[in-house]
Amino acid sequence: MYESRDDRSQISAARAGGAAVHIAHGALTGGLHGALFAAAAEAAPFLAKLAVALAVLLLGLPLLIFLTLPCFLFGYEGASFSDVSLMTQQAGALGALWGSQRSLEDAAIDRISASLTDKTILSTEKELGNTNDYWLIAIASVAHAQEAGEITYDEAVTLMQAKLTYSLLPQYEDVEDENGNVSQVLKGYILKVADCSPDALMDKLNFTEQQRQWATLIYSFMADGEYNAPSGSVPDGSDFDYSDIVFTGRGNSRDVVYFNQGDSRWGSLPYGKAGTVRSSGCGPSCMSIVISTLTSTTINPGEMCDWAYKHGYRCEGNGSYHTLIPGAAEAFGVPCTGLGQDKNKLVKALQDGKLVVAIMSKGHFTTGGHFIVLRGITDAGKILVADPASYKNSEKEWDVGIFLAECNKRAGSGGPFWALG
């Protein structure tokens, strides 16, 4: 088939963009070296100016986008290394706004409801989750590529509205007239709101093929740091039951209630639209361990996954958003402090008897990404864990260096370690 010059240019652009992103990734993991930044800039001179700075304000873009996609990569004028550092600090401070996408979603639904002036809306039912937050950020960035710094709150809500579809379910009530005759009268409507897929949203926005490629590239790189189901560590059978397991505390550590995400009592329950507690529920399972240990509430992984999904912490196709940890902690009254990658803070938290949730990357605990609970530290300085995917791992003692080496170094929301209690 004939390939035009424009086609070849787009393909080359996509390949070069992918290379630039990987160079930036390498700069992050191997040290932020000026030569690597220069290589990234050289590889991607054609990139449009994406509205990253405003996306972080309005859409709560997590810290990782500033670490892995330096602003100059998108063509900002005069973006020095110090500029990137400052924006990184600002992004960290704005991490608490990650949940603002839910309020933008609600504002978009309110717009839809308000537009139906001739209808009485009795209630609203939501069926959301087809386009996760990372997809929306990626699509928003590309949609406003030529308007860096100009995206407004109204435009953000409009984009949210574009991803939504709705239907009206009529509700009737029986009305009796003076003669005793009963008839059904329209009472009003239930507004049923769903969200479309990323492809459908890009169709609505009339994205070109090149725009789709950029959105996919940005999404793939952001989601790369999120949870991927640990391979081979969660039991697939239906006869596994981890009832009434409590790890006895040692030294300053406390007794810890243990739950396994593959437990036959809930392992096959759905977590979101695609996935189960067994395949994708390590984050909620960790929080069920934490909450059941530190509070008077006992909540199992199945119940916790249901809560996480309903409160917007499910990242379809990628497990759970990192905001699940501080978000669930706040909801259930558990003090939570992000420790970043600070070894001293990590060790002290465990010595003080706190639990620590960690998000791990490829290594001893997972082939992709995985949440685990660090439940204590021995007198010899070894770390004890409660791994919701592996009871065997939970019986071992681990060197602290393993966690520092294998933690997800691009975690947002105060991670990769959070102290709880």
MIPA-772705 format. One line per field, with one value per residue (C-alpha): x, y, z; residue number from 1. Coordinates in Angstrom, 1 decimal. Example, Ala and Ser with C-alpha at 12.3 -4.5 7.8 and 13.67 -1.06 7.14 Angstrom:
2
east (12.3 13.7)
north (-4.5 -1.1)
up (7.8 7.1)
resi (1 2)
//
This chain:
421
east (0.0 1.2 2.5 2.4 5.1 2.6 2.0 5.7 6.1 3.4 4.9 8.3 6.9 5.2 8.4 10.6 8.1 8.2 12.0 11.9 9.6 11.9 14.9 13.1 12.3 15.9 16.9 14.6 15.7 19.4 19.8 18.6 21.6 21.6 22.8 19.8 17.5 19.2 18.7 15.0 14.6 16.5 14.3 11.0 11.2 7.9 5.8 3.0 2.7 0.5 -1.4 0.3 0.6 -3.1 -4.0 -2.4 -4.4 -7.7 -7.4 -5.1 -2.3 -0.1 3.6 4.8 3.9 6.4 9.1 8.7 7.6 9.7 7.9 10.4 9.6 6.3 8.0 7.6 9.9 12.9 12.0 15.2 16.1 15.2 11.8 11.2 12.3 9.9 7.0 7.7 7.5 4.3 2.9 3.7 1.8 -1.1 -1.3 -4.3 -6.3 -6.2 -9.8 -11.0 -11.9 -14.9 -16.1 -15.6 -17.6 -20.4 -20.4 -20.7 -23.7 -25.3 -25.0 -26.8 -29.5 -29.9 -30.2 -33.3 -35.6 -38.8 -38.1 -38.5 -35.3 -36.1 -32.6 -29.3 -27.7 -24.0 -22.3 -18.8 -15.3 -14.9 -12.5 -10.2 -8.5 -5.2 -7.0 -8.9 -5.7 -4.0 -6.9 -7.3 -3.6 -3.8 -7.1 -5.6 -2.2 -2.2 -3.7 -1.0 -2.0 -5.4 -7.6 -10.4 -12.6 -15.5 -13.5 -12.5 -16.2 -17.1 -14.5 -16.0 -19.5 -18.2 -17.2 -20.7 -23.8 -27.2 -30.6 -33.9 -35.9 -39.5 -41.1 -44.8 -47.2 -50.7 -53.3 -56.9 -59.6 -62.8 -64.5 -62.0 -60.4 -56.6 -54.3 -50.6 -49.2 -45.7 -43.9 -40.5 -37.3 -34.2 -31.2 -28.8 -25.3 -22.5 -19.1 -17.9 -14.7 -11.5 -11.9 -15.4 -14.4 -11.6 -14.2 -16.4 -13.5 -12.6 -9.1 -6.8 -4.8 -1.7 -3.6 -4.8 -1.2 -0.1 -2.9 -2.2 1.5 0.9 -1.7 0.6 3.5 1.5 -0.2 3.1 3.8 0.5 -0.4 -0.2 -1.4 1.4 2.0 1.9 1.6 -2.1 -3.8 -6.3 -8.0 -11.3 -10.2 -8.0 -9.4 -7.2 -9.7 -8.7 -5.0 -3.4 0.3 1.6 3.6 7.3 9.2 7.4 5.2 1.5 -0.7 -1.9 -5.0 -4.2 -6.3 -5.4 -6.9 -7.1 -9.2 -12.0 -14.6 -14.0 -11.3 -13.7 -15.8 -15.5 -13.3 -14.6 -15.7 -12.8 -10.9 -11.5 -10.3 -7.8 -6.4 -6.5 -7.4 -4.1 -4.5 -7.9 -6.8 -3.9 -6.3 -8.6 -5.6 -4.8 -8.4 -9.2 -6.0 -6.1 -9.8 -12.8 -14.1 -13.5 -13.7 -12.6 -11.0 -14.3 -16.0 -13.0 -12.8 -16.5 -15.9 -12.8 -14.7 -17.7 -15.4 -13.4 -10.2 -10.3 -8.0 -9.6 -6.9 -4.3 -5.5 -6.0 -4.9 -2.2 -4.7 -6.6 -4.2 -4.6 -8.2 -9.3 -7.3 -9.1 -12.5 -12.0 -10.3 -6.8 -3.9 -1.8 1.5 3.3 7.0 8.2 11.4 13.0 14.6 14.9 11.2 10.3 12.3 11.2 7.5 7.9 9.8 7.0 4.5 2.9 1.8 3.3 1.7 4.2 3.7 6.3 7.6 9.2 11.2 10.7 7.0 5.7 6.4 4.6 3.4 1.9 0.7 1.9 1.8 5.0 3.8 6.9 10.6 12.6 15.3 17.8 16.3 14.5 11.2 8.0 5.3 1.6 1.5 -2.1 -1.0 1.4 1.1 4.6 6.1 4.3 6.1 9.6 11.9 13.2 16.1 15.0 17.2 14.9 12.0 14.1 15.4 12.2 9.6 7.8 9.9 7.3 4.5 2.3 0.1 3.0 4.2 5.8 5.5 2.6 2.7 -0.6 -1.7)
north (0.0 3.5 5.5 9.2 11.6 12.9 9.3 8.7 12.0 11.0 7.6 9.1 11.7 9.0 6.9 9.9 10.9 7.5 7.6 11.0 9.7 6.8 9.1 11.2 8.0 7.0 10.4 10.0 6.6 7.1 10.6 13.9 14.5 17.5 15.4 13.2 16.2 17.6 14.3 14.3 17.9 17.0 14.0 15.9 19.4 18.8 18.3 20.8 22.9 20.8 22.4 20.4 23.3 24.0 20.4 19.9 22.7 21.8 18.0 17.2 15.8 13.7 14.3 11.8 13.8 16.5 14.0 11.9 14.4 17.5 20.7 21.6 18.3 19.9 23.1 25.5 28.5 28.9 25.9 25.5 22.7 24.9 25.5 21.8 21.4 24.2 22.7 19.4 20.9 22.7 19.5 17.7 20.3 20.0 16.2 16.6 18.0 14.6 13.9 17.1 15.1 13.8 17.4 18.3 15.1 16.2 19.7 18.2 16.0 19.1 20.8 18.0 18.0 21.8 21.6 19.3 22.2 20.4 17.3 16.6 14.8 12.7 11.3 10.5 7.1 7.0 4.2 5.5 4.1 3.5 6.5 6.6 9.7 9.1 8.8 12.0 13.9 12.6 13.6 17.0 17.7 16.9 18.7 21.9 21.5 25.0 26.7 26.1 28.1 29.0 26.1 27.3 25.6 25.8 24.2 21.4 20.8 20.9 18.1 16.1 16.6 15.4 12.1 11.5 10.0 9.9 8.4 9.1 6.4 7.5 6.9 6.6 6.7 5.5 8.3 7.7 10.1 11.0 8.0 5.6 5.0 4.4 5.6 6.0 9.5 10.4 11.5 12.4 10.8 9.0 10.5 7.6 8.9 6.8 7.6 6.7 4.9 6.8 6.1 7.3 10.5 11.1 10.6 13.2 15.6 14.9 13.8 13.2 9.9 11.8 13.3 9.8 8.6 11.4 10.8 7.1 7.8 10.1 7.8 4.7 6.5 7.8 4.5 2.7 3.6 2.2 -1.2 -4.2 -7.5 -9.5 -12.6 -16.0 -14.9 -15.0 -18.4 -19.2 -22.0 -21.8 -23.7 -21.1 -19.7 -17.5 -17.1 -15.6 -15.0 -12.5 -11.9 -11.5 -8.3 -8.3 -5.6 -2.3 -3.8 -4.6 -7.6 -7.3 -8.7 -10.5 -10.7 -12.2 -10.9 -14.4 -15.7 -17.9 -15.8 -12.8 -13.4 -13.8 -10.8 -8.0 -4.9 -2.3 -3.1 -5.4 -7.3 -9.1 -8.7 -11.5 -10.0 -6.3 -5.6 -5.4 -1.7 -2.1 -5.4 -3.5 -0.9 -3.7 -4.9 -1.4 -0.4 -3.8 -3.6 0.1 0.7 -1.0 -1.6 -4.9 -4.7 -7.4 -7.0 -7.6 -4.9 -2.6 -3.0 -2.1 1.0 2.0 1.5 3.6 6.4 6.7 5.0 2.2 2.8 0.5 -1.6 -0.5 -1.5 1.4 5.1 5.9 8.3 5.3 5.1 8.7 8.8 5.6 6.5 9.8 8.2 5.6 7.9 6.6 9.2 9.0 10.6 10.3 9.4 9.7 7.6 8.7 5.7 7.3 8.2 4.7 3.0 5.4 4.9 1.1 1.5 3.7 0.9 2.3 0.3 1.4 0.8 0.5 0.5 -1.8 -2.1 -5.2 -7.3 -9.7 -8.9 -8.4 -8.5 -5.2 -3.2 -4.2 -2.7 -4.4 -3.6 -3.3 -4.4 -4.1 -4.1 -6.6 -5.8 -6.8 -4.3 -6.7 -5.7 -7.8 -7.6 -8.4 -9.2 -9.5 -11.6 -14.0 -15.5 -17.0 -13.5 -12.4 -15.1 -13.9 -11.2 -8.7 -6.3 -2.7 -2.1 -4.3 -1.9 1.2 -0.4 -1.8 0.8 2.7 5.8 7.6 7.2 10.2 11.3 11.1 7.6 5.2 4.8 5.9 5.7 4.9 5.0)
up (0.0 -0.9 2.1 1.8 3.1 5.7 6.8 7.2 9.1 11.5 12.1 12.6 15.0 17.0 17.1 18.0 20.7 22.2 22.2 23.9 26.6 27.2 27.4 30.0 31.9 31.8 33.0 35.9 36.9 36.2 37.4 35.9 33.7 31.4 28.4 28.6 28.8 25.8 24.0 24.8 23.6 20.4 19.8 20.1 18.6 16.9 20.0 20.5 23.7 26.0 28.8 31.5 34.0 33.9 33.8 37.1 38.6 37.2 36.8 39.6 37.5 39.8 40.5 38.0 34.9 36.0 36.8 33.6 31.0 31.7 30.6 28.0 26.2 25.3 23.9 26.7 26.1 28.4 30.7 32.6 35.0 37.9 36.3 36.2 39.8 40.9 39.0 40.5 44.0 43.1 41.6 44.9 46.8 44.5 44.9 47.2 44.3 42.5 43.6 42.0 38.8 40.8 41.5 37.8 36.9 39.2 37.7 34.2 35.4 37.0 33.6 31.9 34.5 34.2 30.4 30.7 31.6 30.4 32.5 36.2 37.4 40.5 40.9 39.2 38.7 37.6 35.8 35.3 34.8 31.1 30.8 33.7 35.0 33.2 29.9 30.5 31.4 28.3 26.1 27.7 27.2 23.5 23.1 24.5 22.9 21.4 24.5 27.1 30.2 28.9 29.8 32.2 34.7 32.3 29.6 32.0 32.9 29.2 28.5 31.3 29.8 26.4 27.9 29.4 27.8 29.4 29.2 31.0 32.7 33.2 36.6 37.0 40.0 40.5 40.8 41.8 40.6 42.4 40.9 42.2 38.9 39.0 36.3 35.9 35.8 34.9 38.0 36.6 35.4 36.7 34.9 34.1 33.3 31.9 30.4 26.9 26.1 25.4 21.6 21.6 23.5 20.9 18.2 19.8 19.9 16.2 17.0 14.1 14.0 15.2 18.2 19.1 19.0 21.3 23.8 23.8 24.3 27.3 28.8 28.5 30.1 33.0 33.6 33.4 37.0 38.3 39.5 37.3 38.6 40.2 38.1 39.6 43.2 43.8 44.1 41.4 43.1 44.9 48.0 49.6 52.8 54.9 57.8 61.2 60.5 62.8 62.7 66.3 66.8 67.5 69.4 68.8 66.1 66.7 66.0 62.4 60.9 57.6 54.4 51.1 47.9 46.4 49.3 48.0 49.9 47.7 45.2 42.3 43.1 40.6 41.1 38.7 35.2 34.3 36.9 40.2 43.8 43.1 39.9 40.7 44.3 46.1 47.1 48.7 50.3 51.9 53.2 54.6 56.5 57.8 58.7 60.3 62.4 63.5 64.0 65.4 61.9 60.2 56.4 54.1 50.6 48.8 50.7 50.4 46.6 46.4 48.4 46.4 43.1 44.2 45.4 42.2 43.2 40.6 37.6 35.0 33.4 35.9 39.4 41.8 41.9 44.5 46.0 47.4 50.4 51.8 50.6 52.3 55.4 55.8 55.2 57.9 60.4 60.1 60.3 57.2 56.3 53.0 53.6 50.0 49.6 52.9 54.6 58.0 58.1 56.9 59.6 62.3 61.4 61.8 65.0 66.3 65.7 62.6 59.6 56.3 52.9 50.1 46.3 44.8 41.2 39.5 41.9 44.7 45.2 41.7 38.0 37.5 40.4 43.7 47.0 50.2 54.0 56.0 59.4 61.6 62.1 64.1 66.6 63.9 61.5 59.3 57.8 58.3 55.7 55.1 51.4 50.3 47.3 49.1 52.6 52.1 51.6 54.8 56.8 55.8 57.1 54.5 54.2 54.2 51.1 49.0 49.6 48.8 45.7 44.4 45.4 42.7 42.5 40.4 42.9 43.6 46.6 49.1 48.1 47.6 51.3 53.6 57.4 59.0 62.6)
resi (1 2 3 4 5 6 7 8 9 10 11 12 13 14 15 16 17 18 19 20 21 22 23 24 25 26 27 28 29 30 31 32 33 34 35 36 37 38 39 40 41 42 43 44 45 46 47 48 49 50 51 52 53 54 55 56 57 58 59 60 61 62 63 64 65 66 67 68 69 70 71 72 73 74 75 76 77 78 79 80 81 82 83 84 85 86 87 88 89 90 91 92 93 94 95 96 97 98 99 100 101 102 103 104 105 106 107 108 109 110 111 112 113 114 115 116 117 118 119 120 121 122 123 124 125 126 127 128 129 130 131 132 133 134 135 136 137 138 139 140 141 142 143 144 145 146 147 148 149 150 151 152 153 154 155 156 157 158 159 160 161 162 163 164 165 166 167 168 169 170 171 172 173 174 175 176 177 178 179 180 181 182 183 184 185 186 187 188 189 190 191 192 193 194 195 196 197 198 199 200 201 202 203 204 205 206 207 208 209 210 211 212 213 214 215 216 217 218 219 220 221 222 223 224 225 226 227 228 229 230 231 232 233 234 235 236 237 238 239 240 241 242 243 244 245 246 247 248 249 250 251 252 253 254 255 256 257 258 259 260 261 262 263 264 265 266 267 268 269 270 271 272 273 274 275 276 277 278 279 280 281 282 283 284 285 286 287 288 289 290 291 292 293 294 295 296 297 298 299 300 301 302 303 304 305 306 307 308 309 310 311 312 313 314 315 316 317 318 319 320 321 322 323 324 325 326 327 328 329 330 331 332 333 334 335 336 337 338 339 340 341 342 343 344 345 346 347 348 349 350 351 352 353 354 355 356 357 358 359 360 361 362 363 364 365 366 367 368 369 370 371 372 373 374 375 376 377 378 379 380 381 382 383 384 385 386 387 388 389 390 391 392 393 394 395 396 397 398 399 400 401 402 403 404 405 406 407 408 409 410 411 412 413 414 415 416 417 418 419 420 421)
//
